[in-house]
Amino acid sequence: MLSKVTLFFCSVFVFSGTALTASSPIVTTIAGGVNGKTDWEAGGFSGDGGPATESALDQPYGLSVDGEGNLFIADQQNHRIRKIDTDGNISTIAGVGLGWPDFEGDDGPAVDARLFGPTDVFAHSSGEIYIADWGNNRIRKIDTSGVIRTVAGGGTNPPSDGGSALEAFFTPYCVAVDNDGTIYIGTRPGYDDDAPHHQILRVDTEGSITVFAGTTSGDFVKTYTGFDGDGGPATDAFLNEPYDVAVGPDGSVYIADNKNHRVRLVDTDGVITTFAGSGDAGETKWGTHFSGDGGPATEAVLNQVRALAVSDKGTVYIADSDNYCVRAVGPNGIINTVAGGVLDGWDSTTDGFTGDGGPATDALFGQPYGLALDSNGNLYISTSNERIRMVEGIESTSEADDDGDDDADSDDSIDLFPGDAPIVQTVAGGVNGNANGFEGDGGPATESALDQPYGLSVDSEGNLFIADNWNHRIRKIDTSGNISTVAGIGVDFFDSFSGDDGPASEARLYYPTDVFAHSSGEIYIADHGNGRVRRIDTSGIITTVAGGGTSQPSDASSALEVSLKPYCIAVDDDGTMYIGTFPQYDDEPQYHQILRVDSEGSVSVFAGAGAAGFDGDGGPATQALLNQPRDIAIGPDGSIFIADYYNARVRLVGTDGVITTFAGSGDLGEIDYPGDNGPATEAQLNGVRALAISDAGNVYIGESYGYCVRGVQNDTIVTVAGGVLNSNGNRASGFSGDGGSSVEALFATIYGLALDDSGNLYISTGNQRIRMVEALESFANDSDDSDDSDDDGTDSGDSPGDTVTLPSGEVGPMGLDLDTTFGDQGLRQTPENPVAGDKIEVEIFVTEGANGEGGFQAEFIWDVQELSFSGFIAQDVFAGAMTLETVGDGKRTLSNALFGGFASKDSGSVGLATFEVAETFSGEAQITLASGTLGSNDLTIGPGAAYVVIGGNRDVPLTPQQASDFDGDGTIGFGDFLQFASGFGAAEGDANYDSRLDLDKDGSVGFTDFLSFAAVFGQPVE
């Protein structure tokens, strides 16, 4: 558990969230991997007659299980069908291991026959084994006596309705057989490119062949490929490399439509639809983006569907090949990952081989090639790791029927992992280990270091560009997730300008603040410290396109003759540049304006009269006052949006040149941040620093010192990232929340925003990170930050792994002198039942600014038998160091947080200390804030709590004045009345019920509470 306690020099409070770890199957290896390799190049053949775990496989593809529990493997590059019996021993049942060039063996023992790259195998309930002998263009069958023969293919005619299957010519990749003996064959390109493909063929029990799904042009050698036909006859539909076919319990046929990234379903009427997959493979700049779990299967991102297995209950298992995982769709149509799918830092799945003996969803897999289910509900997976792995009992856990009947139906929700987790094991192959790691240019961006990343931009190919300000560089993250420098050598001398007309990577930049990737492929840079806008052409050569001169900008003058301090830049489709300027120093010219440079290089003033201030709404933009324009964005209709930083607004210049306020009331919003879910022009914004606009016209606002991103849609504003509130109603800064909800994450100062074509929002922050929020185009929904329940859906309080948010009413305000011996009042309590190992974070905030040298110091006292000290993290400009010493009887320890010189802090967090509940925890402990200084100033601790109680009794007696001082200002006044009025009439369970207001603790805020409040109104807290 991690509880956070924030100590204000004015109050103490706790905030946190709850996390659960879901159950997952367990994975082990049960066959293959004898040579210790894991990739497809490491195959081999060995092990027959012995344990399958000591065998070698070479690209195991299709799998099938017979009624006795034997597992059959299409060992493709070994040109064999292999069998793992119920004792775990492996053997060859078909193929001599020779592929090209000869076909032979029909009507003889299958073990003496030649197979050529068999890709699938199907064990029929009759005991017969069907083989997709891909390279030999045949479906072959092994009868119960072990004799092999061809049952389809090997002819010279194109498949035609009613013709003999033995006269047909095709390349079979997959095969399935229904209970009546009807054969379904998927065809795709193979060793013989002349064979028709992209179809499902059907061979009836009389040996007649027909086209079951997929259309052709009528040309013998050509079959249409693509995606089309949903809702119509399957024979008119387009498929794209069907890799697998499976028959459902009702006779419906499922198709792994690989390159369409879908599972298609042909019902018993012959109508085809999409069963799973949106058709989007999830390609992003980082690789592939994985999504969809917990939602409708038809909206999920699948990346090359390679194999299928359908249970008797109708659960469909999908080998999501290039997402390196297996996913399952229950009868309710909801998709979830059941094996693999481990995410990297970019929400892409990771391949490899790890995890045997652990949860299947924590294990790394290579590409899953084949799937099979046995009668016990075990799922077998063949992978490019040259292994077969098994997830034990996965299907037996999904029998629950929500509506109480015994039938699975579309209204039932299927929980694949109730109770104990199923088990996953590797059953054949897999022998290489994988490891990677890098730091800096040329490697993964997640392993790089940035220094004040400011402006961001995404090009049409999905590459992300970063103005790495204090590194004096422009960095690029490519679509593989690797980072490099595209401009700047990192030199930071004053007036450090050089490099024009040469390679951008050899040029000197000086504090670049913004970057813009144009659709032409050119990159524009706001080289702020050098007073220029520079451009990198498609050959990598850098030149100055604006600035560097000595003249004031005037209409039609040359952009190269003007003196400016460019901070932000945007370029429209026609090549017109918009440049936001403001000074680094007071005596610098051309500031608080937006300049416009046309495609001929002529500069004019587009917005701003040249002085700082706020004025001009409703009139010409050129006559308006701006105050430090920090960003510019161009809307879909050509309107220009301006981040008017110190005016706490977003300004909009329409195509007619008239300026208005688009968002922001002009109030910095230092407290409470009203405005969400209301009109954007009434919202309080604090430091409008960055903008991004989607093609749909949604406007995203980086609120620098609100530590959040807000979104405006149809004039309604909401918070879409960050915005976590502390107990005083301020936005909290920090770094947390990766992998969780964006509105529950902590951000530092927001510097830059950018959107890609997939709707992903990139945010550069003072945490020296770039973070990504997935697909925000449906952001304009209500958000609720007040959920205090556990992640498990209950209100049962603390359990191991939980973090619990406490209501602010448990703080009783009190005045406090540094030498006071504390009594029972004014303390803050954490969950009643913390357990050993739980974390308690104590965060220190400054609410009244202090500047100067000498650093910051805080002293804490606690009992080392109850709590241990874990560490301290300094925030922002402060450097941190900790010293510990034993005090008194050895049970109490004093901790000093020492912060380095030149400390300057107006408000906000200055440090975070972490404590851990000890094994000897007695059930109650206390952390005391004893004293504090900032610079040369002693800090007053109070009004508010001066220490934190961990566990213990929650019944804390408060004086009537303390109980009624809801806003903690030391006086019962109008602010307290407004809070009381907002909750009057509410009862426990109501959304607006606040336990602090329930003074008589009868479960509702009523007249008796009002009388108690009224009795102390106007009084100071004693």
N, C-alpha and C positions, 0 to 999 in steps of 0.2 A: 504494500500500500504506500502511496505517496500523498501526504497531506501537506498543503502549503499554508503557512501562516505568514501573513504580511504585517510587519511591524512598521506603522507610520510613526513618525515623530508628530503625533496627534492621534493615532489610533492603532489597534492591532486587529487583524482579521485573517480569516482562512478562506482560501478558494481552491478548488480542484475539480476533477472529473473522475468518472469511474471507468475502469477497463476490465473486460472479461477476455479470457483465453478460451476459444471454442475447442471442443473435442475434435479429433481428427484420427483417421486410420493410422496404423503403424506399418512401416515398410521394412522388409528384409529381402535379401537375395536368396532365391531358391534354385536358380540354375544359371550356369554360364559364368564368365568372368575369370576363367582359370588363368589367363595370361596377365591379369591385373590391369588391363586397358579398359577405356570407356568409350572410345569413339568408333565410328563406323569403319575407319581404316584399320582397326586393330583386330579384325575378325580372324577366325581360324576354325579348324575342325579337329575336335578331340572329345574324348569322354564316353563314347558309346560303351554300354555295358556297366557303367558305374554311376555314381551320384551325379545328378544334373548340375549341382552346384560346383562340380569339378570339371565341367565341360566347357568347350569353346563353341560359339556360334558365330555366324558371319551374315549379318543383316537379317535377323529373324523378322519376318513380316507377319502374315496372317496367323491367327490362332483359332483353335476350336477345342471344345471339351466334349467327350462322349458321355453316354449315360452312366458309365462306370467310374467316371472321374479321371480318365486318362486325358492328358493334354497333348494336342498335336500342334506342331510348329512348322510353318513354311520357312525353312532355313535357306533363304534365297540364294545367297552367293556360294553356299555349299551344295546347291542343286539337289537338295534332299528334303524329304518330309521326315521330321523326327518326332519321337513320342516320349513323354515323361509319364511313367506309370504311377500308380498310387503309392508305390514305395519310394518314389523320388528318383528312380533310375532312368537314364536316357538311352534311347536306341534309335536306329534308322529303320523306317518301315517302307520307304520308297526312295529310289535314286541311288546311283553309284558314284555320284560326286563329279561327273563329267558333264559339262554343258555343251556348248557349241563344239562341232557343227551337227551332230547326228541326233535324230530322233529314233528311239528303238524301245522295245520291251513290251509292247502291247500283247495281251493274251499270255503273258508269263508272269513270274513272281515280280511283285512291285519292287523288291529290293534289288533286282537285276536291271530295272528299267533306267533309261536316261531321261532325266528331267533337265529343263533349261530355265534357270531363274524362276522357280515357282514362287508366286506371290501370295497365294491364299490357299487355305485348306478348310474343309467343312466336314465335321463328323456327324453323320445322319443318325437318327434314332434307330434305323434299320441295322446299324453296324457298318454300313458302307462309308468309305472316305472319299470325298471329292477334292480334286486338286486343280487350281488354276495354274496350268503349265504355260506360263506367260510367253516365254521365249519360243516354245513349240507351237503356239497358237491353238491350244487345245484345252478342253476340260477333260480330265481323266478321272476314272473311278476305280478304287480298290474294293473288291468285293470281300465278303467275310472269310473267304479262303485265301486272301492275300494276292489274288490275281488282278492285274491292272489292265484297263482298256480305255480307249477314247470314247466319250459319249457325246461330245460336241466339238466342232472345229476340225481343222485339218483338211478342209475342202478348198475350193477355188471360187465359190459363188458368194456374193454379198448376202448377208442375212435377209431373208424375205419371208413375209408371213406365209406360213404353211409349208415351207420348204424343209428338207431334212437337215437336222442339226449337224450331221456328219459331212454334209456337202458345203457347209458355210465356212467362210474365211473371216476371222476376226482375231483380235488380240485380247484374251481374257485377263483381267487383273484381279477380280474378286468373284466369289461364288457363294451362294446361299441356296439351301434346298428346303422347301416347306415340308410339312408332315406327309403330304400326298406324293412327294417325289418330284414336284415341279422345280426346275432349276432356274435360278436367276443369276445372270452373268453380267458383271460390269466390265466395259471395254474402255481402254485408254491407250495412248501411243506406247509402243513397245519396241522390240528389236526389229520388227518389220513395219516401217512407217506407212506402207501401202494399205495396211488393214484398216477397215472402218473402226472408229472409236467414238467415245463420248456418248455411249448408249448403255441402256440396260436391256439385255436380251432375255427372252423367256423360252425355256424348252419344256414342253409338256411331257407327260408320261409315255406318250407315243413317239417321242423323238422329233416332234415338229417344232421349228423355231419361229419366233415372232419378235418384233421390236416391242418392248414393254414401255420404255421411256427414252426420250431423246430423239431428235429429228435429224434427218439427213437431207442433202440436196438432191438425192436421186442419183448422184454420181457415185460410181463404185468406190472410189478412193477418198471421197470427201464426206466428212460428217460435220455438221455445224457445231460450233462451240460457242459458249457465252452463257448469259443468264436471261431466260425469258420463259413465259408460259404458265406462271402460277395462276391457279384458278381454272385452268383448262385441261384438256386431255394431256396425259403425260407424254404421249407420242408426238405431240406438237411442241414440247418444251425443249429448251436448250440446257444441256449440262456441260460442265467443264472439268474433265478428268474425274469420273466417278471412281473413287478408290475403294469403296466398300459398299456392300449391300446387306441388309438384314431384314428378316421377316418378323413382324410383330405378332403378339398373341391373337389378334383379330384378323390376321392375314394381310394387313397393310404392309407395304414395303418401304423401308427407310434407305436413303441413298446418301453416302458421304460425298457430297458435291464439292470436291477438294478445292479447286481453284475459284469456285464461287463463294467459298468460305461459309457454306451453309450445309445443313442437313435438310434434304428434301423428303417429302412424304407422299407416296402414291396410295390413295385409299382404295378400298375394294371396288369403287366405281370407276377407277382409272384416272381420277382427277389428282393433279399434282399441286402441292403447296409447299411453302417453306415451313419446316418444323422448328428449326433453330438457326441462329446466325442472322446478323443484319446485312451481311455481304461486305461489311467493312473489315478489312484485316487488321485495322488499328495501326497503320503505318504512321509514325511520327518522326520528329527530328531525332529522337533518342533511340529509335529502333521501332518496336511495336508497342502499342498501348493496349493493355489488357483490361477489359471491363465487362460488366453485365451480371456478375454474380448477385443472386438475390432478387433478380428481376425477370421479366418475361424472356424466355429463351430466344424469341425472334428479335430481340433488341440487343443481344449479346454480341460482343466482338469475338469471332472465331478466326483463327489464322491457319488455313489449310487443314480441313477435316479429313483425317486419314483412315479412321476405323470406327466401327460401331459395334455395340452389343446391346441387345434388348432383353430385359428380364421378363419372366412370366407375369409380373405385376405391371408391366408396361413402362418401367423406368428405362430410359434410353441413355446409355453411356457413350460419350463422344471423345475420341482421341483428337484433341486440339493440338495438332502436331507442332506447329511453330510457336505455340505458346507453352510447349513442353509440359502439358498437363492433360488430365482426364477430367471431363465435366459430366454432370448427370442432370437429366431433365425428368422430373416426376410427372405424374398424370395431371398435376395442376399447371404445368407449363413453365415452372420456375426452374432456372438453371443455377447450379452451384459447382464449384470445383471440389473434386473428391481425392485427387492425387496430383502432386506437383503444383505448379502455379506460383512458385516462390517469386516475389517481386523484388526488383532492384530499386535503386533510388529514383528511377524515371517511370515507375509504374509499368515497366516491361517485365515479362517473366524471364527467369534465369534457367539456363540448361546446365547439365552436369550430372554427376553421380554422387549423391550423398544421401544419408538419412535412413539407412537400414536399421530397423529396430526402433525407429521413432515415428512420429505422426506422418502420414502420407502427404499431407498438405504442407509439411515442412521439408519434405525431401526434394532433392533435385533429380530430374529425369532428363534424358535426352529426348529426341523426337519419339513420341509413341507411335509405333507402326501398326500394332494389332491389338485387339481386345477379345476377351472371351469370358463368359460366366459359367461357373459350374453349378450343380444343383444345391450346393451349400451356400450359395451367394458369394463365393470368392471371385474376385475380379482379377484376371491375368492381363498383364500389359507387356508387350514386346517393345523394345526401345532401340534407338540408335546407339545406346551404350553397349550393345551386344549382349543384352541380358533379357531374361523374362522376370518380371517382378509380380508379386501377388499382394492384393489388398484383401485381407481375410474378412469374410463375413459381412462385406459391405452391403449386400442386398438384403440380408436377413434383418438388418436394422431399419429397413424402410417399409415395415409392414403396417404401421399405424394408419388408421383410417379415421379422419377427423370427424366424419359425420356419424360415426358409431355403427355403420353397417360393415359388412365383410368385403365390400367391393371397393377397389380403387377407382376413383372417378375424378373428373376435372375440377370438382369443388374441394377435393381433399388437398391438404398441404402435407407434403412428404418431408420428414426430417431424416436426412440420411445418416445422421450421427447422434441419435438419442442414447442416453446412458453411456455405457462403456464404449470406447472407440473401437471400431473394427481394426483389423490388423492388415498391414501391407508387407509383402515380401517380394524379393527378387527371385524369380524361378529359373531364369536361364540367361547367360551371357553377361557382358559388361565388365570392362577391365581397365579403363584409364581413369586417372584422377585429374581433376581440373583445379586450377588456382589462377587468380589474376590479382593485380594491384598496381597502382600507378599514382603519382602525385605531380600535378602541374601540366604544362603544355605538352601536347602529344598523347595524353592519356585521358581517362574518364574525368569529366568535369566534376563529378562528385568527389574526386580526390584532389582537386585543385585548391588553390588559395586565391581569394580576391581581396582587394583593398578599396573599400567604398565604391561598390558598383552602382552607377547612377542610371543613365538612360539605357533603355532596351529597345530592340527592334527585331522582327522576324521576317526573313525573306520568303519568297514564294516557294522555295524548296523546303522550308521548315528549319533552316539554320537560324540560331539565335545569336544576336550580336549584343555585346555589353560594352558600355563606356566604363572601363575599369579606371576610375578617376585618379586615385592616388598611385596607381601603378603606371599612369600616363600611357595607357594602351587601349586599343580596341581589341576585345577578345571575341572569339567565335566558338559556339558549341554546335558541332555538326549534327546531322541526323542520326549518327551512331552514338552520340553522347560524349564525343571527345572534344577537348578544348584546345585552342591554339590562339596565337596572336596574329592579327591581320594588319595592325598598324601600331607604330610606336616602338621605341627601343627602351623605354622605361626611365629615361633621364629626366630629372626634375629640377634643373636649374631655371632660375628666372629668365624670361625671354628666351626660352629654349626652343626656338623655332628653326627647323631645317628640314630638308628632304623633298621639297616640291620637285615634281617632274621625275621622281625616281620611285623605286619600290616603296610602298607604304610601310612595309615591315622594317624599313631602315630610316624612316622619318622620325623627327622628334615631335611629340605631342606634349602639351603642358596642361594638365588637369582637364582632360576632355569630359564634358558633362552630358553629352547626348550623342546618339547615333541613330541614323535612319537608313533602313535598307529599302531602296527603291525597286519598283517592279522591273526596271530596266536592268537590274543587276548591279547598279552603282551604289556605293555606300557613302553617305554624307555624315560628317563629323562636326559637332560643335566643339572646336578646339578653344575652349573658354580662355585659358591662360595665355594663349597666343593671339587672342583677338581675331580669330578667323573661322570661317566655315570652310572645311576642306572636303574634297571628294576623291574617292578611290574608284577608278574606272574598272571595267571588267577584266582588264589585263593586270590589275594590281598596282597601277601607277597613281600616285597621289598628287593633287594640285589644289591650290586655293581658289575658291569660287566666290568668296565674299569676305570683306574685311582686309586688314593689313594696311589700310591707307590712313590718311590724316583728316579727311573731310567729314563734315556732318552729312548724314543721309538726306538727300532731297530728291523729290520726284524726278525720275529719269536719269539721275546720276549713275555712274558706274559703280557696281557693287564692290569692285576691287579698289576703289578710291576712298572708301568710307572707313572710319574708325568705329569699332563696335566691340561689345563683350557678349558674344553669343552664348546663351545658356541652353537653349532647346531649339530643335529644328524639326520641320515636317515638310515633305515634298509631295505635291499632288501628281496625278497621272500624267499631266502635261509637262512636268518638270519645273513648275513654279515652286520656289522655296519660300517658306515662312520661318522667320528667325525671331526667337524671343530673346530680348537683351535686358540685362540689368547689371549694375556695377559690382565689381569686387571691392572697390574702394570708393569713398564718397565723391572724389573729384573726377571720376571717370565719366566720359560722355555716353550718349545714346543708350539710355536705360529706361526701363519700365515701358518698353514699346515692343510691338510686333512689326518687323520689317518684311517687305515682300520683294523678292527678286524674281523677275520674269525670266523666260527661257532665253532672252537676249542679253541677260546680265545687267539689266537696269533695276535700280533699287528704289523703293518708295516706302513711305510709312503706311502700314496697313491698319494699325490700331495703337492708341496711346498718344497722349499729347506731350509726353516726355518728362512729366513730373510724377512723383509717387503720390497716390491717393485713390479715392474712389469717387467717381462721378461719371455721368454721361449716358446712363442706360436710357434707351429709347431714341438716341441720336446717332450721328455718324461715329463710327468706331475711332476715327482719327482724332476726334475731339474728347474722347473719354480719358479718364485717368485709370491706370493700372498700378499695381504695387508688387513688383517682382514677379513677372510672369515666368513660371518655372517649367511649363510644358505646353505643347501645342498638339492638337490632333485635328484631323480633317474628317468630317462626317461624310456619309455616303452621298449626300446631296451637294457637297462642296462647301458647306458651312464650316467655319473655323471655331474650334473650342479652345479656350485659354485657361490654364491653371493659374488663376490670379491669387498668388500665394498668400500675401499678407492681407488681402481683402477677404480671405476665407470664402472665396466664391469660385465657381466655374463660370466664365463669361462666354457668350456665344455671339459670333458675328455672322449674320445671315448673308446670303448671296447678294442682298441689296446693300450691304455695308453697314447695316444698323446693328448696334451692340445691345445686348440684354444680359441679364443674369439667368443662367441656366440652372444652377444649383448653388445652395448656400445662402444663409440669411445674413452673413457678414459677422455673426457672432462666432468667436473662436471655439466655443463649446468646451470650455475647460471642465465643466461639471455636467454630468448626466447625459450629454450627447442626445438630446431629443431629435426626432426627425425621421427615424426609420419607419417605413410603411406609410409615410405621409408625403406631401408635396416636396419635391427636391429643393425648391426655393425657400422652404421654411426650415430646412435642416441646418444644424450647426456643424461646421467643418473646421478642422484644426490643422492648418498647414497643407493646403491643396498643392501637392508636389508633382503628381503624375496623372496622365490620362491615357485611356485606350478606348477605342470605339469599334464595335463589331459591325459587320456588314448589315446586321438587322437594325442598327442604330442605337443599340444599348451602349451606354456610356459608363465606363468604370473610372473611379476616382481614387487615386492613392492619397490617403489622408496621412500626411507625414507624421504628425504628432498625435493623431488619433490612433496610430499603430494599426491601421485597418484599411481595407479597400471597400468602398461603397459602390453600389451599382444603381443606375437610374434607367428605368424602363417605363415608358408612357407617363413620365413626370413623377413617378413614384420611386423613392429612394429606399434602399435596404443595404445592410451590411452583408458582404459576401465573403470576406476573409478577415480574420482578426476581430478586434472589437470586444475582446473579453474585458468585462468590467471588474474593477476592484470595489471594495466596500464603500468607497466615497463616491462611486459613480463615475470615476475616471477610467479611461481605457488603459489597460495594463500593457506594458511592453515586456519583451523577452523572446525566448526561442523555445517552442514546444509544439507538439501536435502533429508531426509528420506521420502520415498514415491514417489520420483521423479527420474529423470534420473541420473544414477550413474556418468556420466561425467559432470553433473552440480552440483554435491554435493561437499561440502568442507570436507576434511579430515585433521587430524593432522598427525604427524609422523607415517609412516607405520612401524609396528613391525613384523607382521607375516601374512602368507597366508595359506589357506587350501582349497581344493576342495572336495566336496562330490560326490557321484555316480550320482546325478542328475545334476551335472555341476554347482551347486551353489558355489560361491566363498566367503569365509569368510576372513575378514580382521580385524586384531587387530591394534589398533591405540593409539596414545598419548592422544586421547580424553577419554581414560579409557573405551572404548567400543569395542565390537566386532560387526562388521557390515557385512551384507550379500548382495551380488549382485547376482541376479537371473540368472542362466543358461547362462553362458558367452561363450558357445562354438561356437557362430557365431559372435565373437567380431571383426573379422578383416574386418571392414567396415569403410568407411570414417566417421569422426566425425567433426562437424562444431560448433565451439564455438562462431561464430560471429553473430548469429541470434539476432537481436535487436527488432524484431517485438513483438507486444502484443500477449498474449496467445490466444486472440480471432481471430487471423489471420489477423488483420488489423494493420496499422501503424498509428493509430489515436492518439497515445500519451497516456497520463495518464488517467486512470479512476479508481474509487475506487476498491481496491483489486489488482491493477497492481503493479509490480515492473519494473522499466525501466532501461536499460543499456545505458549509455551515451558514445559517442565516446570521445576518449582522446583528440581530437582536441579542445575541449572547455576549455582546461586549457592553459592560457597564462603564460609562465614562467616569473618570476621576482625575482630579488634579494631583500632581505627583512631584515632590522634590527628590533630588537625586539620592539623598541620604535617608529617605523614608523607609521604614520597615513595612512591607506591604501587608495588608490585611486580606480579607476574603472578597473584597469588592473589586470590580474592574477586570476580572480575568476572562479569558477566552478559552473555551473548551473544544477539544477535537473529539473524534468519535469515542464512544464510551468503551469500546472493547478493542483497542489496537493490539496487534500481535507482534512478537519478536520478528525483526527484519523490516517492519513497516518504516517508511521514510517520513520525516517531518521537515518541511522546508520553511525556513524563517526568512522572509524577505523584508528588507529595510527600505523605506521610502522617505524622501524629503518632500514635504508639502509646501514649505516656505523657502524660497531660494536663498542660497548662500554661495558666495564667490570668494576665491582667494586661495592662497597656498597653505600647505600644512596637512592636507589630506583629510580623511574621514576616519573616525574611530568609534566602534561600538563595543560594549562589554556585555557578555551574556554569562549567566550562572545557571548551572544545572547539576543534577546528581548523576555521577558516572555509573552508578549501579543501575540506574534506570535507562539512561540514554547514552549513546556514544556519538562523538562528533565525526561526521563523514567528509566535510570539506566546505569550501567557500568559493563562490564565483563572483567576481567583481563585475559591475555593469558600466557600460559606456566609457567615460574618460578616466575612471578610477582604476588604479592598479591595486591588487589585493595580496595580502599575506596574512597568515594566521599564526598566533602563538598560543600555547596552552600552558597553564600552570595549575597545580593543585592548591586548593584553598581550604583552610581550616582542618577538618578531620579527615580530609582525603576523599570525601564523598563528593564534594562540590568542586567544579572546575571552572576557571575563568578563561574565556576565549576573547582575544582581541582581534578585530578585523582592521588591519592597518592599510590605508589607501595612500597611494603616492602623491607627490606634490603637484602643484598647479591644478588642484581639484576645483572644478567649477560646476555647480549643479543648480539649476533653477527649480526643478521639480522632477519627481519620478524615482525609479528604483536605482539604488546605488550598490546593492549587493544581496546575495542569496546564500544563507548558511543552511546546511543540511545535517540533520541528526537522524540517528537510527535507533529504534526501540530495541533495547538490549534483551539478552536471554534471561537476565535477572529482573526484568520489569515486574514491578509489584502490582500493577493495575492503575497507578496514577503517578504522574511525574510533572515537573514544572520547568519551563525555560523562562528565565527572568532577563529582561532588558534593564541593565543596571545604570548605564550612562552612555552618553554619546557626544561627540564633537565633530564639527565640520569647519575646517580652517581654524580660525581662532575663536570660534563661537561655540559655547555650550548649547546643546540642543535640549529644549524643554520636552519632556516626555509626558504628553497629555494635552488636553483631556483625552482619555481613552485608556485602554488596558495597557499595563506595563509588563505583563507576563502571560504565558500560555500554559494552560493545564492540559496534559495529555491523559485522556481517560478520566476516570473519577466521577463524582456525583455531579449531575447537571443542575441541581437545584441551588442556584447561586442567589443569595438574598441581595436585593438592590433597594436603595432608598427610593421613595416615590419620584424624586427629582431625577435620579439616575435612570430609572425605568422609563421615564417619559422624554428623555433627551435623545430623540431618535436620530437627529442629525449630528450629535456629538460635538456641538459647539459650546457646551458648558452652560447654556441657558435654555429654558423651556420657552420657545418663541414661535414665531409665525411659520418658520420652516418645519418645525415639529408638527404644528397644526395641519399643514398641508399633507404631510405624510399620514397623519392619523385620519384625515378626511378621506384620503384615497382608498383606505381599507375599511372604512366604517360599514358595518353591515355584513362583512364577509365572515364565513365560517370555515372551519377545517375542511379541506377538500376543494374549496373554491380557489380559482386561479389567483385571485388578488388577496388571499388570506395571508397576513403577516403576523407571525406569532409575537413579535415585539409589541404590536398594538393591543394584543389580547392581555391587558394588564391583570385581569382577575383570573386568567388561565382557565376559563370555562369553555373554551373551544370556539368562541365567536367574539367579534369586536362589536360590542353593543353599548347601551346607554350607561351601564355601570362603569365600563372602561372610560367613557367620555367624562363622567363625573370625577373619576380619579385624575384624569388628565387635566381637566379644568381647574381642579383644586391647586395644582402647582404651576399653572400657566403664568409666565412672567418671572418665575423664580430662577435663581442661579442654582447650578448643581453644587452640592456641598460635599 
